[in-house]
Amino acid sequence: MAATASNSGTTGGERKKNGDKDVPPPLPAPLNVPVADSHTHLDMQKGSSVDEALAKAASVGVTTVIQVGCDLAGSRWAAETAAAHDAVWATVALHPNEAPRIVLGDPDGWSRQGEREPGGDAALDAALAEIDALAALPHVRGVGETGLDYFRTGPEGMAAQERSFRRHIDIAKRHGKALVIHDREAHEDVLRVLEEEGAPERVVFHCYSGDAEMAKICAAAGYYMSFAGNITFKNAQPLRDALAVAPPELVLVETDAPFLTPMPYRGRPNAPYLIPVTLRAMAEIKGVHEDALATAVAANTARVFGY
């Protein structure tokens, strides 16, 4: 998920500056139209408090953030943080890679919980029951990130992922909350499960990773597509093609911070204050003024998350 440093085509001075992965990128010029970061992980960002991160974002026109849960601890934290800060709304979920770790165990300690023994379906059911309870809270406006990830989870974990995904869809529909989808190398199966279960009224493909043809399918279904800093990467032409055909009323912008820092800062810490860098790149791709795109994504994000 995290970006790696890539400084090809830069001067020696730029390579030296961007080579320090711990140095936060500079503040971009402020946006004229305030927008929201539709997907961020404040709990994973180092070097500043929540208040400091929000103030820094607001100083460049990013006045709302959606704090996304990936496991039980992170989902609890998201709900608590949203309740304590007017600029924050929460989503709660078990990440697609978390579900098989709960069921099958995590002997290598890949997750933040460290090493875990297999818990089986009963442990997954218990975790999903808590996500269900959290989803009912007023400051929680989405269920996610959930979905399927065939990049980090092999065939042995697919059943747990799909079972968890289907339960999250049900939770989102029962609570009337947006469904935030993590889809990595699993496009066909994600679309299949959504069709089989019946999608919630509002569906967001976070860090959209499909091509232009999939964007047309999503648009026809009314699914929102959220684009992150990787749209600026050299090898991301399929993402740029997808954005070009995505209807403006279905487009969101996100950081997925601390991951996916946009160029020319790839490899350095990402944070909500860098949204203007990505949004300006998106506006150029779509051939519209940044103010027009900011107006659209601000309205879209508010509509999706109901604030």
Secondary structure, 3 states (H helix, E strand, C coil): CCCCCCCCCCCHHHHHHHHCCCCCCCCCCCCCCCEEEEEECHHHCCCCCHHHHHHHHHCCCEEEEEEECCCHHHHHHHHHHHHHCCCEEEEECCCCCHHHHHHHCECCCCCCCCCECCCHHHHHHHHHHHHHHHHCCCCEEEEEEEEEECCCCCHHHHHHHHHHHHHHHHHHHHHCCEEEEEEECCHHHHHHHHHHHCCCCCEEECCCCCCHHHHHHHHHHCCEEEECHHHHCCCCHHHHHHHHHCCHHHEEECCCCCCCCCCCCCCCCCCHHHHHHHHHHHHHHHCCCHHHHHHHHHHHHHHHHCC
